[in-house]
Every structure is written in C-alpha cells, then in structure tokens.
Amino acid sequence: MSKVNPAVEAAREMDTDERVLDSGVRVRIHRLPQLLIDDAVNRVPEPKVPYIKDEEHGYEIPNPDDPRYLAALAEHERAQSQAAVDAVVLWGIDLIDGLPEDDEWLPKLEFYARRGHLDLSSFDFSNKLEKEFAYKRYVALSARELGELIPMMISGVTEEDVAKATESFRSD
C-alpha cells in the first residue's frame, strides 16, 4: 500500500463551492494558496523614491512628497489590487458550463473597449484561456460578487466554517 503525500491528501479534501452568479453563470469557487496571491502582487514593481538636491548641504535627499511619486504610489497600489483580482479570477473561479456557445458578449466588450472604457489590447481572443478569463472578469462576475468571494477564496474561511466554529463553543 502506498502512502499518500499529506499535501496531496489535503488538496483533495479542499472544499469547493458551487454557485450561480447574478449573471446566471454557474461557477465553482476554489480556495487559493496565499502564496499565489503574494507572488502576483509582489511582481508589481514599486516606484522609486525621487531625490532632490539639498543646496544647503550639497547632497541629494529622498523626496517622498513629490506629487509624481505619490501618483506613482497610488498607481502601484491599484496595479497590486488588479494583480490579486486577476489571480483570483483566473485560478479561483471555474465556469461549470464553460464559455457560452455563442460569442454575443464579445462584440459588446470590444465596443466598450473602443469607446475608451476598457483596454483589451493584451488579450488574444483566439486563445481559449484568455477568452475565458475576459468573460469571467468582465461579463460573468459583478464587482459585488467579487468582493464577497475574494475573502473566502484567499483565507479559505467560509460562512459554514464560521458557523461550525461557533457551534463548537459551549453555551452557558
């Protein structure tokens, strides 16, 4: 009899959650390893603090109050959030029924992009994975649903887990 690796056994036992999104799309939700999210977020390069010349002392000092640096910091934070969301959408959500048979959603998305509201230039819609990612990200999921799912997917704690833990405490 062969022994099963404990990590493999734990992965097999990980719960998944099936639900119907507001869009009517059926999905399977998976919990994600925190390291996956951390790696995605940490790949976003931090802006460098600019320096200014201290004329009085004759050397350069950091200037973290530079408005361009502050704007770059805000963009960095936005890019990190986007990287985390992208990882969650790609790895944590499976379409139970796959992509829709028709591509009615795609011309609408492309029209919206041409209006300047969305950048689809990095997508290759002939690639099934990229097409599915775009569908999940921009069509299937609402912002509200994503906000509800992310904490569960990253921490792995479901409402059911909280209820079970609460029941384990003895009452007075």
C-alpha positions in Angstrom: 0.0 0.0 0.0 1.5 3.4 -1.0 1.4 6.3 1.3 -0.3 9.5 0.1 1.6 12.7 0.5 -0.2 14.8 3.2 -0.2 17.9 1.0 -1.8 16.0 -1.8 -4.4 14.5 0.6 -5.2 18.0 2.0 -5.6 19.3 -1.6 -8.1 16.6 -2.4 -10.1 17.4 0.7 -10.3 21.1 0.0 -13.8 22.3 -0.3 -15.1 23.9 -3.4 -18.3 25.9 -3.6 -20.7 26.0 -6.5 -23.0 28.9 -7.1 -25.0 30.8 -9.6 -23.8 34.3 -10.2 -26.1 37.3 -10.7 -25.4 37.0 -14.4 -26.8 33.4 -14.3 -23.4 31.8 -14.9 -22.8 28.7 -12.8 -19.3 28.7 -11.3 -17.2 26.5 -9.0 -15.2 28.6 -6.4 -11.8 27.3 -5.2 -9.7 28.5 -2.3 -6.3 29.8 -3.3 -3.0 29.5 -1.7 -1.9 32.8 -0.1 1.5 32.5 -1.8 -0.1 32.6 -5.2 -1.7 36.0 -4.4 1.5 37.2 -2.7 3.6 36.3 -5.7 1.3 38.0 -8.1 1.1 41.2 -6.0 4.9 41.2 -5.4 5.6 41.2 -9.1 4.3 44.7 -9.5 7.4 46.9 -9.3 7.4 49.6 -6.7 8.1 53.2 -7.8 11.5 54.6 -6.8 11.5 57.5 -4.4 12.8 60.6 -6.2 15.6 62.6 -4.8 16.2 66.4 -4.7 19.4 68.3 -4.3 19.8 69.9 -0.8 21.6 73.0 -1.9 22.5 74.0 1.6 24.3 70.7 2.4 25.3 69.8 -1.1 23.8 66.3 -1.3 20.6 64.6 -2.5 17.9 63.6 -0.1 14.8 61.5 -0.7 11.6 63.4 -1.6 8.7 61.1 -0.9 6.3 64.1 -1.1 6.9 64.6 -4.8 3.4 64.7 -6.4 4.6 62.4 -9.3 5.8 59.9 -6.7 2.6 60.0 -4.8 0.7 59.4 -8.0 3.0 56.5 -8.9 2.4 55.0 -5.4 -1.4 55.2 -6.0 -1.0 53.5 -9.4 1.3 50.9 -7.8 -1.4 50.1 -5.2 -4.1 49.9 -7.9 -1.9 47.6 -10.0 -1.3 45.3 -7.0 -5.0 45.1 -6.4 -5.6 44.3 -10.0 -2.9 41.5 -9.9 -4.6 40.0 -6.9 -8.1 40.1 -8.6 -6.7 38.7 -11.8 -5.2 35.7 -9.9 -8.5 35.1 -8.1 -10.5 35.2 -11.3 -8.0 33.0 -13.2 -7.3 30.4 -10.5 -10.3 30.6 -8.2 -13.3 30.5 -10.5 -14.2 27.8 -12.9 -17.1 28.0 -15.3 -19.1 24.9 -14.7 -20.8 25.0 -18.1 -17.8 26.5 -20.0 -17.9 29.6 -22.2 -21.3 30.3 -23.8 -21.9 28.6 -27.1 -22.3 32.0 -28.8 -20.0 34.9 -28.5 -22.7 37.6 -28.2 -20.8 39.0 -25.2 -17.6 39.6 -27.1 -18.7 42.3 -29.6 -20.3 44.2 -26.7 -17.0 44.1 -24.8 -15.0 45.1 -27.8 -17.4 48.0 -28.5 -17.0 49.1 -24.8 -13.2 49.0 -25.3 -13.3 51.0 -28.5 -15.2 53.7 -26.5 -12.1 54.0 -24.3 -13.6 52.4 -21.2 -11.6 49.3 -21.2 -8.2 48.2 -22.5 -8.4 44.8 -24.2 -5.1 45.2 -26.1 -3.3 42.5 -24.1 -6.0 39.8 -24.9 -5.7 37.2 -27.6 -9.3 36.1 -28.0 -8.2 33.2 -30.2 -6.6 31.8 -27.0 -9.3 29.9 -25.1 -7.8 30.7 -21.6 -7.6 34.4 -22.4 -11.1 34.5 -23.8 -12.4 32.6 -20.7 -10.5 35.0 -18.4 -12.0 38.0 -20.1 -15.5 36.5 -19.9 -15.2 35.8 -16.2 -13.6 39.1 -15.4 -15.8 41.4 -17.4 -19.1 39.6 -18.1 -19.8 36.8 -15.6 -18.8 38.4 -12.3 -20.1 41.6 -10.7 -17.9 43.8 -8.5 -20.2 43.0 -5.5 -19.8 39.2 -6.0 -16.1 39.5 -6.5 -15.9 41.5 -3.2 -17.8 38.8 -1.4 -15.8 35.9 -2.9 -12.3 37.2 -2.5 -12.0 36.9 1.3 -13.3 33.3 1.2 -11.0 32.4 -1.7 -7.9 33.8 -0.1 -8.4 33.0 3.5 -10.3 29.8 2.9 -12.8 30.5 5.6 -16.4 30.1 4.5 -19.6 31.1 6.3 -20.1 27.4 7.0 -16.7 27.3 8.7 -17.6 30.2 10.9 -20.9 28.5 11.8 -19.1 25.3 12.7 -16.6 27.0 14.8 -19.4 28.9 16.6 -21.3 25.7 17.3 -18.1 24.2 18.9 -18.3 26.7 21.8 -20.3 25.5 24.8 -23.2 27.7 25.7 -23.8 29.0 29.3 
